[in-house]
Amino acid sequence: MTILVSEVGPRDGLQSIHRTMPTAAKIAWVRALAAAGLPEIEVGSFVNPKKLPQMADAADVVRAAREIPGLTVLALAPNLRGVRAAAEAGAHKITMPVSASEPHSIANIGMTHEEVLAELGRVIGFRDSLPADGRPAIEVGISTAFGCTIAGPVSEDWVIELAVRLARLGVDSVGLSDGVGYANPAQVKRLFTRLIAELGDRAGGAHLHNTRGQGLANVVAALEVGVTTFDASQGGIGGCPYSPGATGNIVTEDLVWMLEAMGHDTGVDLNKLAEARRVLADGLPGEALYGHLPDVGVEKGFSYAARGPAPEGTGQAAETRECAA
């Protein structure tokens, strides 16, 4: 089965780090990620630069990423103003965060559920007003779908009801997000089974975090019920900054290895992904990067699902190989 790995490090990863990565370094990293075979990259957020100065250059990064042949360029925008700016910059897809938890929604984007739905209606109207060949896809990731650090448990029935309401508004896809790392495999199976049953081909992918060590287990659970798109962040950057030593986002390198080892084709080259990791490290010197594969490389006899055997040492970071020599 072909699986889409959507790289979110340049957005979700970088906006969670207090330091700002230089624009030229961001663009170099995005190019290296694309060269590794990642077909879709979320490159920035169109938000108030006073609140997230790390994302102030989002338009420049989108425009540069648009020049990469074959790459689908994603951006995040929380409101109509951000969606307009992302569309003007040329994003192919725009992700809007909608929280299942109303207290989280108010804290995150300053809107209640009804206000968010009204804003989405305006966004869909704007999208539909654009020329057919210039309309970005509008995706929604339902955040706190598996639980909320503010409100605690979130009703699964409400998550599905919200997804249906979003689909009726006209969004192109609705996925589920576990940005706080609360989800467990049984819960992931239940919710994605229901989401797919309700929305069919408009059911989106999974944005899962590894805060409690369940990220890849939750990926397997989602795979078992038919999910084919997964977000990940190179080096596991981003996620929850309040869990020291814990990777927040799923590590792209580990996810790609696992999927390929299971027989799923990602189209990603692990050696080139290791090269992209070096570009990231150069752009954020001293920043902690996570992942198991970069420490050890692939196992003897490893084969890509659709491309055959890989050389020994594939996927291992150069600095690790040098230390072990």
PAZAPA-4460 file (N, C-alpha, C; in steps of 0.05 Angstrom, whole numbers, plus 32768, in hexadecimal, padded with zeros to 4 digits):
% residues 325
    n_x    n_y    n_z   ca_x   ca_y   ca_z    c_x    c_y    c_z   seq   type   mol
   8011   7FE8   8000   8000   8000   8000   8012   8019   8000     1      M     A
   800A   802D   7FF1   8018   8047   7FF1   800E   8058   8007     2      T     A
   8021   8063   8017   801B   8074   802D   8027   8090   8029     3      I     A
   8017   80A4   802E   8021   80C0   802C   802C   80C9   8047     4      L     A
   8046   80CF   8048   8051   80DB   8060   8053   80F9   805B     5      V     A
   8044   8108   806A   8043   8125   8068   8055   8131   807D     6      S     A
   806A   813F   8073   807E   814A   8085   8074   8165   8090     7      E     A
   8073   8167   80AB   8069   8180   80B8   807E   818E   80C8     8      V     A
   8097   8185   80C7   80AC   8191   80D7   80B0   81AF   80D2     9      G     A
   80B0   81B8   80B9   80B4   81D5   80B4   809E   81E7   80BE    10      P     A
   8087   81DB   80C5   8071   81EA   80D2   806E   81E2   80EF    11      R     A
   8064   81CB   80F4   805E   81C2   810F   8077   81C0   8120    12      D     A
   808D   81B7   8113   80A6   81B5   8122   80B2   81D0   8129    13      G     A
   80B6   81E1   8115   80C3   81FA   8119   80B3   820E   812A    14      L     A
   8099   820D   8128   808A   8221   8137   8089   821A   8155    15      Q     A
   8091   8202   815B   8092   81FA   8178   80AD   81FF   8184    16      S     A
   80C0   8208   8174   80DB   820E   817E   80DE   822D   8181    17      I     A
   80E8   8235   8197   80EA   8252   819C   80FC   8261   8189    18      H     A
   8111   8253   8180   8123   8260   816D   8116   8261   8151    19      R     A
   811F   8275   8141   8115   8277   8126   812A   826E   8113    20      T     A
   8123   825B   8102   8135   8250   80EE   8136   8264   80D7    21      M     A
   814E   826C   80CE   8150   827F   80B8   8141   8275   809F    22      P     A
   8136   8288   8090   8125   8281   8079   8135   8270   8065    23      T     A
   814D   8278   805F   815D   8269   804C   8162   824C   8055    24      A     A
   8166   8249   806F   8169   822E   807A   8150   821E   8078    25      A     A
   8139   822A   807D   811F   821D   807B   811B   8212   805E    26      K     A
   8121   8224   804B   811D   821D   802F   8130   8206   8027    27      I     A
   8149   8207   8031   815C   81F2   802B   8152   81D7   8037    28      A     A
   8147   81D8   804F   813C   81C0   805B   8125   81B5   804C    29      W     A
   8112   81C6   8044   80FB   81BD   8034   8104   81B0   801B    30      V     A
   8117   81BC   800D   8122   81B0   7FF4   812E   8195   7FFA    31      R     A
   813D   8192   8010   8149   8178   8016   8134   8163   801D    32      A     A
   811F   816B   802B   8109   8159   8031   80FB   814F   8017    33      L     A
   80F7   8162   8005   80EA   815B   7FEC   80FC   8148   7FDC    34      A     A
   8116   814E   7FDC   8129   813D   7FCE   812A   8120   7FD8    35      A     A
   8122   811D   7FF2   8121   8102   7FFE   8109   80F3   7FF5    36      A     A
   80F6   8100   7FE7   80DF   80F2   7FDD   80C5   80F8   7FEC    37      G     A
   80C6   810A   8000   80AE   8111   800E   809C   8121   7FFB    38      L     A
   8084   8118   7FF5   8074   8125   7FE0   8064   813D   7FEA    39      P     A
   8062   8140   8004   8051   8155   800F   805E   8160   8028    40      E     A
   8061   817B   8029   806E   8187   8040   805E   81A0   8049    41      I     A
   8059   81A1   8063   804B   81B8   806E   8061   81CB   8076    42      E     A
   8063   81E2   8068   807B   81F3   8069   8078   820B   807C    43      V     A
   8060   8211   8085   805E   8228   8096   8041   822D   80A0    44      G     A
   803E   8241   80B2   8024   8249   80BC   8020   8267   80B6    45      S     A
   8008   826D   80AC   8001   8289   80A7   7FF1   8293   80BF    46      F     A
   8000   829C   80D3   7FF5   82A5   80EC   8002   82C0   80F3    47      V     A
   7FF8   82CD   8108   8003   82E6   8111   8020   82E4   8118    48      N     A
   8032   82F2   8109   804F   82EF   810E   8057   82F8   812A    49      P     A
   8046   8309   8136   804D   8311   8152   804A   82FA   8165    50      K     A
   8038   82E7   815F   8034   82D0   8170   8047   82BA   8169    51      K     A
   804D   82B6   8150   805F   82A1   8147   8073   82AD   8133    52      L     A
   8087   82BB   813D   809B   82C7   812B   80AA   82B2   811B    53      P     A
   80AA   8298   8125   80B7   8283   8116   80AB   827F   80FA    54      Q     A
   8092   8287   80F7   8083   8283   80DE   807F   829D   80CE    55      M     A
   808E   82B2   80D5   808A   82CC   80C7   8091   82CB   80A9    56      A     A
   80A2   82B8   80A2   80AA   82B6   8086   809B   82A0   8076    57      D     A
   8084   8299   807F   8075   8282   8073   8070   8286   8055    58      A     A
   8069   829F   804D   8063   82A4   8031   807C   829F   8020    59      A     A
   8093   82A8   802A   80AC   82A4   801B   80B3   8286   8018    60      D     A
   80AE   8277   802D   80B4   825A   802D   80A1   824C   801A    61      V     A
   8087   8253   801B   8074   8247   8008   807C   824D   7FEB    62      V     A
   8083   8265   7FE5   808A   826C   7FCA   80A2   825C   7FC0    63      R     A
   80B6   8259   7FD2   80CE   824A   7FCB   80C7   822C   7FC7    64      A     A
   80B6   8222   7FD9   80AE   8205   7FD7   809E   81FF   7FBE    65      A     A
   808F   8213   7FB5   807F   820F   7F9D   8091   820A   7F84    66      R     A
   80AA   8212   7F86   80BC   820E   7F6F   80C7   81F2   7F6D    67      E     A
   80C2   81E1   7F82   80CC   81C6   7F82   80B9   81B4   7F72    68      I     A
   80C2   81A8   7F5C   80B0   8198   7F4B   80A4   8181   7F5B    69      P     A
   808A   817D   7F57   807C   8166   7F63   8075   8168   7F80    70      G     A
   807D   817D   7F8D   8078   817F   7FAA   805D   818C   7FAF    71      L     A
   804D   8180   7FC1   8034   818C   7FCA   803B   819D   7FE3    72      T     A
   8035   81B7   7FE1   803D   81CA   7FF6   8025   81D0   8007    73      V     A
   8028   81CA   8021   8013   81CF   8034   801A   81E7   8045    74      L     A
   8005   81F4   8050   8009   8209   8064   7FF2   8207   8077    75      A     A
   7FF6   8210   8090   7FE0   8211   80A3   7FD7   822E   80A6    76      L     A
   7FBC   8231   80A9   7FB1   824B   80AE   7F98   8248   80C0    77      A     A
   7F96   8258   80D5   7F80   8254   80E8   7F67   8264   80E2    78      P     A
   7F68   8275   80CD   7F51   8286   80C8   7F51   828F   80AA    79      N     A
   7F3D   829E   80A2   7F3A   82A7   8087   7F52   82B8   807E    80      L     A
   7F5A   82CA   8090   7F71   82DB   8089   7F8A   82CB   8082    81      R     A
   7F90   82B7   8093   7FA6   82A5   808E   7FA3   8295   8074    82      G     A
   7F8A   828B   806F   7F85   827C   8057   7F89   828D   803E    83      V     A
   7F80   82A6   803F   7F85   82B8   8028   7FA3   82BB   8023    84      R     A
   7FB2   82BF   8038   7FCF   82C3   8035   7FDD   82AA   802A    85      A     A
   7FD4   8293   8035   7FE0   827A   802B   7FDA   8274   800E    86      A     A
   7FC1   827A   8006   7FB9   8276   7FEB   7FC8   8289   7FD8    87      A     A
   7FCB   82A2   7FE1   7FDA   82B6   7FD1   7FF7   82AD   7FCD    88      E     A
   8003   82A1   7FE2   801F   8298   7FE0   8021   8280   7FCE    89      A     A
   800B   8271   7FCA   800C   825A   7FB8   800A   823F   7FC4    90      G     A
   8002   823D   7FDD   7FFF   8222   7FEA   7FEB   8211   7FDB    91      A     A
   7FF3   81F8   7FD6   7FE1   81E5   7FC9   7FCB   81DC   7FDB    92      H     A
   7FD1   81D8   7FF5   7FBE   81D0   8008   7FC1   81E2   8021    93      K     A
   7FAA   81E7   802E   7FAA   81F7   8047   7F9C   81E7   805D    94      I     A
   7FAA   81E3   8073   7F9F   81D5   8089   7F94   81E9   809E    95      T     A
   7F7C   81E5   80A7   7F70   81F5   80BC   7F6C   81E4   80D5    96      M     A
   7F77   81EE   80EB   7F74   81DF   8104   7F59   81E5   8111    97      P     A
   7F4A   81D0   8116   7F30   81D2   8124   7F32   81C0   813C    98      V     A
   7F2E   81CB   8154   7F31   81BB   816C   7F16   81AF   8174    99      S     A
   7F17   8195   817C   7EFF   8188   8186   7EF9   8193   81A2   100      A     A
   7F0D   819D   81B0   7F09   81A8   81CB   7F05   81C7   81C8   101      S     A
   7EEE   81D0   81D1   7EE9   81ED   81CF   7EFC   81FE   81DF   102      E     A
   7F03   81F6   81F8   7F17   8206   8207   7F31   8208   81F8   103      P     A
   7F39   81F2   81EB   7F52   81F2   81DC   7F4F   8205   81C4   104      H     A
   7F38   8204   81B7   7F34   8215   819F   7F36   8232   81A7   105      S     A
   7F2B   8239   81BD   7F2C   8255   81C6   7F48   825D   81CD   106      I     A
   7F57   824B   81DB   7F72   8251   81E2   7F85   8252   81CA   107      A     A
   7F7F   8241   81B6   7F91   823E   819F   7F8C   8253   818A   108      N     A
   7F73   8257   8182   7F6D   826A   816C   7F59   827F   8173   109      I     A
   7F50   827F   818C   7F3E   8294   8196   7F22   8292   818B   110      G     A
   7F18   827A   8184   7EFD   8277   817A   7EEF   825F   8186   111      M     A
   7ED5   8263   818A   7EC4   824C   8193   7EBF   823A   817B   112      T     A
   7EB2   8223   8180   7EAB   8211   816A   7E9A   821E   8155   113      H     A
   7E86   822C   815E   7E74   8239   814A   7E82   824F   813A   114      E     A
   7E94   825D   8147   7EA3   8271   8139   7EB6   8265   8125   115      E     A
   7EC2   824E   812C   7ED4   8240   811A   7EC5   8237   8101   116      V     A
   7EAD   822B   8106   7E9E   8221   80F0   7E95   8238   80DD   117      L     A
   7E8E   824E   80E9   7E86   8265   80D9   7E9E   826F   80C8   118      A     A
   7EB6   8270   80D5   7ECE   8278   80C7   7ED4   8265   80B0   119      E     A
   7ED1   824B   80B5   7ED6   8237   80A0   7EC2   823B   8088   120      L     A
   7EAA   8243   808E   7E97   8248   8079   7EA1   825F   8067   121      G     A
   7EAC   8273   8074   7EB7   828A   8064   7ED0   8281   8054   122      R     A
   7EE0   826F   8060   7EF7   8265   8052   7EEF   8255   8039   123      V     A
   7EDA   8244   803C   7ED1   8234   8025   7EC6   8247   800F   124      I     A
   7EB8   825C   8018   7EAE   826F   8004   7EC5   827D   7FF5   125      G     A
   7EDA   8284   8004   7EF1   8290   7FF7   7EFE   827C   7FE3   126      F     A
   7F02   8263   7FEC   7F0E   824F   7FDB   7EFE   824C   7FC1   127      R     A
   7EE4   824B   7FC4   7ED3   8246   7FAC   7ED2   825E   7F9A   128      D     A
   7EDA   8275   7FA4   7EDB   828D   7F93   7EF4   828F   7F81   129      S     A
   7F07   827E   7F87   7F20   827E   7F77   7F1D   826F   7F5D   130      L     A
   7F2D   8275   7F49   7F2C   8265   7F30   7F31   8247   7F36   131      P     A
   7F24   8236   7F27   7F25   821A   7F2D   7F41   820F   7F2E   132      A     A
   7F53   8219   7F1D   7F6E   820F   7F1C   7F81   821C   7F31   133      D     A
   7F75   822E   7F42   7F85   823B   7F56   7F7A   8238   7F72   134      G     A
   7F69   8224   7F76   7F5D   8220   7F90   7F6E   820D   7FA1   135      R     A
   7F77   8216   7FB8   7F84   8203   7FCA   7F70   81F0   7FD7   136      P     A
   7F78   81D8   7FDD   7F68   81C6   7FEC   7F67   81D0   8009   137      A     A
   7F50   81CE   8015   7F4C   81D5   8031   7F49   81BC   8042   138      I     A
   7F5D   81B7   8053   7F5C   819F   8064   7F58   81A9   8081   139      E     A
   7F4B   8198   8090   7F48   819D   80AD   7F53   8186   80BD   140      V     A
   7F64   818D   80D1   7F6D   8179   80E4   7F5F   817E   80FE   141      G     A
   7F4E   816C   8108   7F40   8170   8121   7F54   816A   8138   142      I     A
   7F5D   8180   8144   7F70   817D   815A   7F62   8175   8174   143      S     A
   7F71   816C   8187   7F66   8162   81A1   7F51   814D   819C   144      T     A
   7F52   813E   8186   7F3D   812A   8180   7F3E   8113   8193   145      A     A
   7F55   810F   81A0   7F58   80F8   81B2   7F5B   8100   81CF   146      F     A
   7F58   811A   81D5   7F5A   8123   81F0   7F68   813F   81F0   147      G     A
   7F63   814D   8206   7F6C   8169   8207   7F7A   816F   8222   148      C     A
   7F90   817D   8221   7F9E   8184   823A   7F8F   8198   824B   149      T     A
   7F7C   81A6   823F   7F6C   81BA   824D   7F52   81AD   8257   150      I     A
   7F43   81A0   8245   7F29   8196   824B   7F29   8178   8254   151      A     A
   7F3F   816A   824F   7F3F   814E   8256   7F33   813D   8240   152      G     A
   7F23   8128   8247   7F17   8117   8232   7F05   8126   821F   153      P     A
   7F05   811E   8206   7EF4   812A   81F1   7EE2   8114   81E6   154      V     A
   7EC8   811A   81E4   7EB5   8107   81DA   7EBB   80FE   81BE   155      S     A
   7EBD   80E4   81B9   7EC1   80DA   819E   7EA9   80DF   818C   156      E     A
   7E91   80DE   8198   7E79   80E5   8188   7E7B   8101   817E   157      D     A
   7E84   8114   818F   7E86   8130   8187   7E9C   8133   8171   158      W     A
   7EB2   8125   8173   7EC7   8127   815F   7EBB   811F   8143   159      V     A
   7EAC   8109   8142   7EA1   8101   8129   7E8B   8114   811F   160      I     A
   7E7B   811E   8132   7E67   8132   812A   7E74   814B   811E   161      E     A
   7E89   8154   812B   7E98   816B   8121   7EA3   8165   8105   162      L     A
   7EAF   814E   8101   7EBA   8146   80E7   7EA4   8148   80D1   163      A     A
   7E8D   813D   80D7   7E77   813E   80C4   7E6E   815A   80BD   164      V     A
   7E6D   816B   80D2   7E66   8187   80CD   7E7A   8195   80BB   165      R     A
   7E93   818F   80C0   7EA9   819B   80B0   7EA7   8192   8093   166      L     A
   7EA2   8178   808F   7E9F   816E   8074   7E88   817B   8065   167      A     A
   7E72   817F   8074   7E5A   818B   8067   7E5F   81A8   805F   168      R     A
   7E72   81B5   806D   7E79   81D0   8065   7E88   81D1   804B   169      L     A
   7E95   81BB   8044   7EA2   81BA   802A   7EC0   81B8   802B   170      G     A
   7ECB   81B1   8042   7EE8   81AD   8044   7EF0   8194   8034   171      V     A
   7F08   8193   802A   7F10   817D   8019   7F16   8164   8028   172      D     A
   7F21   8166   8041   7F25   814E   8051   7F26   8156   806E   173      S     A
   7F20   8143   807F   7F20   8146   809C   7F31   8130   80A8   174      V     A
   7F47   8137   80B6   7F57   8123   80C4   7F55   8127   80E2   175      G     A
   7F64   8116   80F0   7F63   8116   810D   7F7F   811B   8118   176      L     A
   7F81   812C   812C   7F9B   8134   8137   7F9D   812E   8155   177      S     A
   7FB4   8124   815D   7FBA   811F   8179   7FD3   812F   8181   178      D     A
   7FD0   8149   8181   7FE7   815A   8186   7FF1   8159   81A2   179      G     A
   7FE3   814D   81B5   7FEC   814C   81D1   7FF5   812F   81D8   180      V     A
   7FF3   811D   81C5   7FFD   8102   81CB   7FEC   80F2   81DE   181      G     A
   7FD2   80F5   81DE   7FC0   80E7   81F0   7FB6   80CD   81E4   182      Y     A
   7FB7   80CA   81CA   7FAA   80B3   81BD   7FB7   8098   81C3   183      A     A
   7FA6   8084   81C3   7FB0   8068   81C4   7FA6   8059   81AC   184      N     A
   7FB2   8042   81A5   7FAB   8034   818C   7F8D   802C   818A   185      P     A
   7F81   8023   81A0   7F65   801C   819F   7F53   8034   8198   186      A     A
   7F5A   804B   81A4   7F4B   8063   819F   7F4E   806D   8182   187      Q     A
   7F67   806B   8178   7F6D   8072   815D   7F5D   8061   8149   188      V     A
   7F5C   8047   814E   7F4C   8035   813D   7F2E   803D   813D   189      K     A
   7F23   8042   8155   7F07   8048   8157   7F00   8062   8147   190      R     A
   7F10   8077   814C   7F09   8091   8141   7F0D   8092   8123   191      L     A
   7F23   8086   8119   7F27   8086   80FC   7F14   8074   80EE   192      F     A
   7F0C   805E   80FA   7EF7   804D   80EE   7EDE   805C   80EB   193      T     A
   7ED6   806B   80FF   7EBD   807B   80FD   7EC0   8092   80E9   194      R     A
   7ED7   809F   80E9   7EDC   80B6   80D7   7EDA   80AC   80BA   195      L     A
   7EE7   8096   80B3   7EE6   808C   8098   7ECA   8083   8090   196      I     A
   7EBB   8077   80A3   7EA0   806E   809D   7E8E   8086   8097   197      A     A
   7E92   809C   80A5   7E81   80B4   80A2   7E89   80C5   8089   198      E     A
   7EA3   80C8   8084   7EAC   80DB   8070   7EB6   80CE   8056   199      L     A
   7EBB   80B4   8057   7EC5   80A6   803E   7EE0   80B2   8035   200      G     A
   7EE1   80BA   801C   7EFA   80C4   8010   7F02   80E0   801A   201      D     A
   7EF1   80EC   802A   7EF8   8106   8036   7F04   8103   8052   202      R     A
   7F07   80EA   805B   7F14   80E5   8074   7F32   80EA   8070   203      A     A
   7F3E   80FB   8080   7F5A   8102   807C   7F6D   80F1   808C   204      G     A
   7F85   80FB   8090   7F9A   80EB   809D   7F9D   80EF   80BA   205      G     A
   7FB3   80E4   80C5   7FB7   80E4   80E2   7FD0   80F5   80E8   206      A     A
   7FCC   8107   80FC   7FE2   8117   8107   7FE5   810D   8124   207      H     A
   7FF9   80FC   8128   7FFC   80EF   8142   8017   80F7   814E   208      L     A
   8016   80FB   8168   802F   8103   8177   8039   80EB   8188   209      H     A
   8052   80ED   818F   805F   80D7   819D   8065   80DE   81BB   210      N     A
   8056   80F1   81C5   805C   80FC   81E0   805D   80E6   81F5   211      T     A
   804B   80D2   81F3   804A   80BC   8206   8054   80A2   81F9   212      R     A
   8063   80A4   81E4   8070   808D   81D8   805D   807B   81C7   213      G     A
   8045   8086   81C0   8032   8076   81B1   802F   807D   8194   214      Q     A
   8041   808F   818A   803E   8099   816F   803D   8084   815A   215      G     A
   8051   8073   8158   8052   805E   8143   803E   8048   8148   216      L     A
   8038   8042   8161   8022   802E   8167   8008   8039   815C   217      A     A
   8003   8053   815F   7FEB   805E   8155   7FEA   805F   8137   218      N     A
   8001   8062   812A   8002   8061   810D   7FF9   8045   8104   219      V     A
   8004   8030   8110   7FFC   8015   8109   7FDE   8011   810C   220      V     A
   7FD3   801B   8122   7FB6   8019   8127   7FA6   8027   8111   221      A     A
   7FB0   803E   8109   7FA2   804D   80F3   7FA5   803F   80D8   222      A     A
   7FBC   8034   80D3   7FC0   8024   80BB   7FAC   800E   80B8   223      L     A
   7FA7   8000   80CE   7F96   7FE9   80CF   7F79   7FEF   80C7   224      E     A
   7F71   8008   80CA   7F56   800F   80C2   7F55   8020   80A9   225      V     A
   7F6B   8022   809B   7F6B   802E   8080   7F76   804A   807D   226      G     A
   7F82   8056   8092   7F8E   8070   808F   7FA7   806E   807E   227      V     A
   7FAB   8081   806C   7FC1   807F   805A   7FD3   8099   8059   228      T     A
   7FCC   80AC   806A   7FDC   80C5   806C   7FE4   80CA   8089   229      T     A
   7FFE   80CF   808D   8008   80D3   80A8   801B   80EB   80A8   230      F     A
   8017   80FD   80BC   8029   8113   80C0   8041   810A   80D0   231      D     A
   8058   8116   80CC   8070   8111   80DB   8083   8128   80D9   232      A     A
   8095   812A   80EC   80A8   8140   80ED   80C5   8136   80EE   233      S     A
   80D6   813E   80DC   80F1   8135   80DC   80FF   813B   80F7   234      Q     A
   810C   8127   8102   811A   812A   811C   8107   812C   8133   235      G     A
   80EC   8129   812E   80D9   812B   8144   80D7   8147   8150   236      G     A
   80E0   815C   8141   80DF   8176   814D   80C2   8180   814F   237      I     A
   80BE   8191   8163   80A3   819C   8167   8094   818B   817B   238      G     A
   807A   818B   8179   806A   817D   818D   8067   818C   81A6   239      G     A
   8066   817E   81BC   8062   818B   81D6   807C   8194   81E2   240      C     A
   8080   81AE   81E5   809A   81B8   81F0   809B   81B4   820E   241      P     A
   8085   81AB   821B   8084   81A8   8238   8089   818B   8241   242      Y     A
   8093   817A   822E   809A   815E   8235   80B7   815A   822F   243      S     A
   80C9   8163   8241   80E6   8162   823B   80EF   8146   8235   244      P     A
   80FF   8143   821F   8109   8129   8218   80F6   8118   8209   245      G     A
   80DE   8120   8206   80CA   8110   81F7   80C6   811B   81DB   246      A     A
   80C7   810A   81C7   80C1   8113   81AC   80A3   8119   81AB   247      T     A
   809C   8130   819F   8080   8137   819C   8075   812B   8183   248      G     A
   807D   8136   816C   8075   812B   8152   8082   8110   814D   249      N     A
   8074   80FF   813D   8081   80E6   8134   8099   80ED   8124   250      I     A
   80AF   80DE   8127   80C8   80E3   8119   80C5   80D9   80FC   251      V     A
   80C9   80EA   80E9   80C5   80E2   80CD   80D7   80CA   80C6   252      T     A
   80F0   80CA   80CE   8102   80B5   80C7   80F8   809A   80D2   253      E     A
   80EF   8099   80EB   80E5   8080   80F7   80CC   8077   80E9   254      D     A
   80BA   808A   80E3   80A1   8083   80D6   80A6   8077   80BA   255      L     A
   80B7   8083   80AB   80BC   8079   8090   80C8   805D   8091   256      V     A
   80DC   8059   80A3   80E7   803E   80A5   80D2   802A   80AC   257      W     A
   80C1   8030   80C0   80AD   801D   80C9   809A   8016   80B2   258      M     A
   8090   802A   80A4   807D   8026   808E   808A   8015   8078   259      L     A
   80A2   801B   8071   80AF   800C   805B   80B4   7FEF   8065   260      E     A
   80BD   7FEC   807E   80C2   7FD1   8088   80A9   7FC0   8089   261      A     A
   8092   7FCD   808C   8078   7FC0   808D   806D   7FBA   8071   262      M     A
   807B   7FC4   805C   8073   7FBE   8041   8063   7FD4   8034   263      G     A
   8062   7FED   8040   8054   8003   8035   8067   8016   8027   264      H     A
   8060   801E   800F   8071   802F   7FFF   806D   804C   8006   265      D     A
   8082   805A   800F   8081   8077   8015   808E   8088   7FFF   266      T     A
   809F   807C   7FEF   80AE   808B   7FDB   80C5   809B   7FE6   267      G     A
   80CA   8098   8000   80DF   80A8   800D   80F9   8099   800F   268      V     A
   810F   80A6   8008   812A   809B   8009   8136   80A2   8025   269      D     A
   813D   808D   8034   8146   8092   804F   8162   809E   8050   270      L     A
   8173   8099   803D   818D   80A6   803C   818A   80C4   8037   271      N     A
   8179   80CB   8024   8175   80E7   801F   8166   80F5   8036   272      K     A
   8156   80E6   8044   8149   80F1   805C   815E   80F7   8071   273      L     A
   8173   80E6   8073   8189   80EB   8086   8198   8104   807E   274      A     A
   819B   8109   8064   81A7   8121   805A   8197   813A   8061   275      E     A
   817C   8138   805F   816B   814E   8067   816D   8154   8085   276      A     A
   8171   813F   8095   8175   8142   80B1   818E   8153   80B7   277      R     A
   81A3   814F   80A7   81BB   8160   80AB   81B6   817D   80A4   278      R     A
   81A5   8181   8090   819E   819D   8088   818E   81AA   80A0   279      V     A
   817C   819B   80AB   816D   81A4   80C3   8180   81AB   80DA   280      L     A
   8193   8199   80E0   81A5   819D   80F6   81B7   81B6   80F1   281      A     A
   81BF   81BA   80D8   81CF   81D2   80D2   81BF   81EC   80D5   282      D     A
   81A5   81EA   80CF   8193   8202   80D1   818B   8208   80EE   283      G     A
   818C   81F4   80FF   8186   81F8   811C   819C   81EB   812D   284      L     A
   81B4   81F6   812C   81CA   81E9   813B   81C4   81E7   8158   285      P     A
   81C9   81CF   8163   81C5   81CA   817F   81A9   81C1   8187   286      G     A
   8196   81C3   8174   817B   81BB   817B   8179   819C   817D   287      E     A
   816B   8193   8191   8168   8176   8195   8157   816A   817F   288      A     A
   8162   8154   8173   8153   8145   815F   8150   8129   8169   289      L     A
   8139   811D   8163   8132   8102   816D   8130   80EE   8157   290      Y     A
   812E   80D5   815E   812A   80BF   814B   813D   80A8   8151   291      G     A
   8132   8090   814C   8142   8078   8150   8152   8070   8137   292      H     A
   8145   8072   8120   8152   806A   8107   816C   8079   8102   293      L     A
   816D   8094   8106   8185   80A2   8101   819D   8099   8112   294      P     A
   8197   808C   8128   81AD   8082   8139   81B9   8068   812F   295      D     A
   81A8   8057   8123   81B1   803B   811D   81AF   8034   8100   296      V     A
   81A0   8042   80F0   819C   803B   80D4   8189   8023   80D1   297      G     A
   8185   801A   80B9   8173   8004   80B4   8181   7FE9   80BB   298      V     A
   8171   7FD5   80BE   817B   7FBA   80C4   8186   7FAC   80AB   299      E     A
   8197   7F98   80AF   81A1   7F89   8099   818A   7F7C   808A   300      K     A
   818B   7F7E   806F   8176   7F71   805F   815E   7F83   805B   301      G     A
   815F   7F9C   8065   8148   7FAE   8062   8142   7FB3   8044   302      F     A
   8129   7FB2   803D   8121   7FB9   8022   810A   7FCD   8022   303      S     A
   810C   7FE0   8010   80F5   7FF2   800C   80DE   7FE2   8001   304      Y     A
   80C6   7FEA   8007   80AE   7FDB   7FFF   80AC   7FD9   7FE1   305      A     A
   80B3   7FEE   7FD2   80B0   7FED   7FB5   80CA   7FF1   7FA5   306      A     A
   80E0   7FF4   7FB4   80F9   7FFA   7FA6   8110   7FE7   7FAB   307      R     A
   810B   7FD3   7FBB   811F   7FBE   7FC0   8133   7FC5   7FD6   308      G     A
   8149   7FB5   7FD8   815C   7FB7   7FEE   8169   7FD3   7FEF   309      P     A
   816E   7FDC   8008   817C   7FF5   800D   8198   7FEE   8017   310      A     A
   81AC   7FFF   8011   81C7   7FFB   801B   81C8   7FFB   8039   311      P     A
   81DB   7FEB   8045   81DE   7FEB   8062   81E5   8007   806B   312      E     A
   81DB   800F   8082   81E0   802A   808D   81CC   803E   8084   313      G     A
   81B9   8037   8073   81A5   8049   8069   8196   8056   8080   314      T     A
   8192   8070   807E   8182   807E   8092   8191   8087   80AB   315      G     A
   81AA   807F   80AD   81B9   8085   80C5   81C7   80A0   80C1   316      Q     A
   81C6   80B1   80D6   81D2   80CC   80D4   81F0   80C9   80D2   317      A     A
   81FC   80DA   80C2   8219   80D9   80BD   8229   80DC   80D6   318      A     A
   8220   80EF   80E8   822F   80F4   8100   822F   80DB   8112   319      E     A
   821A   80CB   8111   8218   80B3   8122   822C   809E   8117   320      T     A
   822D   809B   80FC   823F   8088   80F0   825C   808F   80F7   321      R     A
   8262   80A9   80F6   827D   80B2   80FB   8285   80AC   8118   322      E     A
   8273   80B0   812B   8279   80AB   8147   827E   808D   814C   323      C     A
   826F   807C   813D   8271   805F   8142   8289   8053   8134   324      A     A
   8296   8061   8122   82AB   8056   8112   82C5   8052   8122   325      A     A
***
